């Protein structure tokens, strides 16, 4: 899966994703402090799904109507890093088309999806 990982994700998660075969561009490697709108534009341009813990991406897509291939929003602050990373890896093992054109929220209580604005 082609992903653009926000810098708020851990290096350990990024490495685990890459070991699992995902093509991950990570903001923590040269794109630090990049505004969210630029991350969203770059992800769309490179045909990547945004992986983040930042709810602001939802505002850019749903509020401002920015185009996006997909967002995976991680909302598990109460869960330890190892379990959080495992849940993310499990989610990303599904076919990519199930994450396209949707905002997928992964939390300690489960997973929910919301379709993105059609483009």
MILUM-607564 format. One line per 10 residues: number of its first residue (from 1); their letters; for each residue x, y, z of N, C-alpha, C, O. Coordinates in steps of 0.02 Angstrom, whole numbers, m for minus. Atoms other than C-alpha are relative to their C-alpha. Layout:
N
NUM	a	X/Y/Z/X/Y/Z/X/Y/Z/X/Y/Z ~ ...
//
This chain:
119
1	xxxxxxxxxx	42/m58/0/0/0/0/45/62/0/96/63/33 ~ m38/m62/3/62/175/m40/m28/48/53/m87/68/50 ~ 20/m42/m56/56/284/116/43/61/7/102/59/m12 ~ m39/m58/m21/110/456/170/m13/7/75/m68/25/95 ~ 7/m2/m72/141/450/357/17/69/28/70/97/13 ~ m11/m65/m33/124/610/457/58/m7/50/73/m61/73 ~ m58/3/m45/272/656/567/m19/m17/72/25/m31/113 ~ 21/17/m68/167/622/724/m1/m75/11/m20/m98/66 ~ m5/73/m7/190/435/693/71/m19/19/119/17/2 ~ m67/20/m24/335/342/772/41/m32/m55/15/m62/m102
11	xxxxxxxxxx	m47/32/47/488/286/676/m10/m76/1/m5/m109/m50 ~ 11/73/m5/454/110/742/m59/m23/m42/m56/m75/m75 ~ 58/18/41/283/108/659/18/4/m74/2/m41/m112 ~ m20/m8/70/355/173/495/43/m59/m22/33/m87/m76 ~ m44/57/17/490/39/497/m39/m65/m4/m27/m106/m49 ~ 41/60/2/362/m97/537/m43/m2/m63/m52/m55/m93 ~ 39/m3/61/253/m39/393/42/m17/m61/21/m55/m105 ~ m45/15/56/400/m44/274/19/m73/m1/22/m104/m55 ~ m16/72/m4/450/m218/335/m58/m43/m23/m48/m98/m49 ~ 59/36/21/272/m273/300/m14/8/m75/m62/m20/m102
21	xxxxxxxxxx	6/m7/72/294/m218/119/m35/63/m25/m46/71/m85 ~ 33/m62/20/209/m48/120/51/51/m25/107/54/m1 ~ m41/m55/28/280/97/18/m19/62/40/m71/93/28 ~ 17/m54/m46/287/232/152/48/59/m9/109/52/m1 ~ m36/m63/m2/343/412/129/m18/30/68/m77/39/84 ~ 12/m23/m68/363/482/306/24/72/7/80/89/m11 ~ m17/m71/m10/361/667/350/57/9/49/90/61/49 ~ m56/m3/m47/487/630/488/68/m6/m33/119/0/1 ~ m62/6/37/618/605/353/4/54/m54/0/40/m114 ~ m11/m54/47/642/774/274/m60/45/m12/m53/97/m45
31	xxxxxxxxxx	59/m42/10/465/844/277/m28/26/66/m87/41/71 ~ 21/m23/m66/460/898/459/m31/71/m6/m8/112/m46 ~ 34/m65/m4/345/1046/497/m34/20/m65/m47/79/m76 ~ 37/m14/61/260/1032/328/m73/12/18/m103/m29/54 ~ 71/m12/m16/86/1110/337/m44/m58/m25/m30/m89/m76 ~ 44/55/17/m56/984/332/m26/4/m71/m32/m47/m105 ~ 27/m7/68/m125/1055/170/52/m22/m52/33/m51/m103 ~ m54/22/46/44/1025/84/7/m76/2/18/m108/m50 ~ m3/73/m6/48/846/151/m57/m31/m39/m47/m80/m76 ~ 58/27/35/m126/816/83/9/6/m76/m7/m40/m113
41	xxxxxxxxxx	m13/m10/72/m78/888/m88/51/m50/m25/42/m81/m77 ~ m53/47/20/80/783/m96/m25/m72/m1/m9/m110/m46 ~ 28/67/m2/m12/625/m45/m45/m12/m60/m42/m65/m92 ~ 45/6/58/m143/655/m180/40/m5/m64/26/m47/m107 ~ m42/m1/60/m11/694/m311/36/m67/m10/42/m91/m66 ~ m37/64/3/85/534/m269/m45/m61/7/m20/m118/11 ~ 48/55/m5/m73/429/m254/11/m42/63/14/m103/61 ~ m11/32/m64/m45/391/m70/m58/14/48/m92/65/42 ~ 49/m8/m54/m162/368/78/37/32/58/92/12/76 ~ m30/m35/m57/m126/485/224/m13/m42/63/m69/m63/77
51	xxxxxxxxxx	4/34/m65/m89/398/389/21/50/53/76/77/50 ~ m13/m54/m48/m99/516/538/m36/m11/66/m79/m54/71 ~ 36/m5/m63/m152/549/716/m32/69/7/m57/86/60 ~ 21/m70/1/m204/727/669/m70/8/m31/m79/m6/m90 ~ 69/m8/24/m392/764/655/m7/58/m50/m59/63/m83 ~ 5/m57/46/m354/923/554/m8/m21/m73/m35/17/m113 ~ 8/23/69/m346/819/394/m74/m8/m18/m93/5/m75 ~ 72/6/13/m532/785/411/m30/68/m17/m73/73/m61 ~ 24/m67/15/m564/973/414/18/22/m70/m21/55/m104 ~ m22/m19/67/m464/996/255/m41/m35/m54/m55/m6/m106
61	xxxxxxxxxx	38/39/50/m560/860/164/m74/15/3/m105/31/m48 ~ 72/m8/m7/m735/877/233/m21/74/3/m73/92/m24 ~ 18/m71/m6/m733/1063/274/20/42/m60/m20/81/m85 ~ m26/m41/55/m625/1137/137/m6/m34/m68/7/m3/m120 ~ 10/35/63/m661/1004/5/64/m17/m38/63/m25/m99 ~ m64/18/32/m478/962/m29/m4/m72/m26/m31/m116/8 ~ 0/69/25/m454/808/m140/48/m45/40/99/m22/65 ~ m39/48/m40/m386/653/m56/m16/m70/m23/m74/m85/m39 ~ 12/70/17/m364/469/m98/m26/m40/59/m62/m89/50 ~ 23/35/m60/m396/416/81/39/24/60/96/48/54
71	xxxxxxxxxx	m32/m18/m63/m355/451/262/m11/m57/49/m67/m83/55 ~ 7/45/m57/m320/330/403/20/42/61/77/63/68 ~ m9/m41/m61/m340/424/567/5/m47/60/m42/m85/74 ~ m13/43/m58/m266/338/719/m19/38/63/9/91/78 ~ 24/m32/m62/m358/382/881/3/m50/57/m49/m75/79 ~ m9/48/m55/m286/269/1016/50/25/51/101/m8/62 ~ m50/m27/m48/m198/379/1145/7/m43/62/60/m42/94 ~ m1/39/m62/m241/260/1287/33/m68/m9/40/m106/39 ~ m29/65/16/m160/110/1201/76/7/m7/99/56/m35 ~ m73/m1/5/26/69/1213/22/m5/m73/m15/m28/m116
81	xxxxxxxxxx	m26/m3/69/136/88/1059/m1/m68/m35/m19/m71/m94 ~ m3/65/33/158/m98/1025/m70/m23/m22/m78/m47/m79 ~ 68/19/18/m29/m133/1027/m27/46/m55/m60/22/m102 ~ 22/m48/52/m65/25/926/30/m18/m67/m6/m20/m117 ~ m33/18/63/62/m25/794/m29/m64/m29/m38/m69/m89 ~ 29/63/23/m10/m201/785/m68/12/m31/m84/m15/m84 ~ 68/m15/27/m187/m133/760/5/35/m67/m35/21/m112 ~ m8/m36/64/m126/m17/622/23/m49/m54/m4/m48/m110 ~ m24/50/48/m30/m158/535/m56/m48/m20/m63/m66/m79 ~ 57/44/16/m184/m270/547/m48/34/m48/m70/5/m97
91	xxxxxxxxxx	46/m37/43/m294/m136/470/28/6/m71/m7/m3/m120 ~ m30/m12/66/m171/m102/329/15/m65/m38/43/m62/m93 ~ m8/63/37/m166/m287/283/m59/m14/m46/m58/m62/m84 ~ 57/9/43/m335/m269/198/15/29/m69/62/68/m75 ~ m12/m29/67/m346/m229/11/m6/76/1/m50/104/33 ~ m3/m73/2/m305/m48/m26/m67/32/m21/m85/85/5 ~ 62/m30/24/m469/m18/m117/m52/9/56/m99/48/48 ~ 46/m9/m56/m560/m36/50/15/63/40/m26/85/81 ~ m18/m62/m35/m468/119/114/m4/61/m45/m1/118/m22 ~ 2/m55/47/m480/224/m43/m66/38/5/m119/9/18
101	xxxxxxxxxx	59/m43/2/m601/371/m49/m40/m2/65/m101/5/64 ~ 33/1/m65/m639/357/136/48/25/54/109/22/46 ~ m39/m13/m59/m581/420/303/m15/m58/47/m72/m70/67 ~ 6/57/m44/m549/268/410/29/19/68/87/39/72 ~ m22/m17/m68/m537/298/597/10/m65/37/m36/m106/43 ~ m15/59/m40/m452/164/700/9/23/72/51/65/88 ~ m3/m18/m70/m481/176/886/2/m64/42/m2/m119/15 ~ m1/58/m45/m472/62/1037/m67/m38/m3/m70/m97/13 ~ 66/30/3/m658/29/1011/m16/m33/m67/m68/m65/m74 ~ 13/30/65/m644/m26/830/19/46/m58/60/91/m51
111	xxxxxxxxx	m16/m35/61/m641/42/654/m66/26/m29/m116/m9/m30 ~ 58/m27/36/m763/157/565/24/37/m62/80/64/m63 ~ m17/m32/63/m764/228/390/m53/51/m19/m113/42/m6 ~ 45/m51/26/m839/384/314/23/16/m71/82/32/m81 ~ m20/m16/69/m840/411/125/24/73/m6/m2/118/28 ~ m24/m67/14/m742/561/63/m46/33/m51/m85/0/m84 ~ 38/m37/49/m820/696/m42/20/m24/m70/79/m26/m86 ~ m18/24/67/m830/629/m221/38/52/m40/23/111/m38 ~ m41/m44/44/m702/701/m342/m2/m26/m69/29/3/m114
//
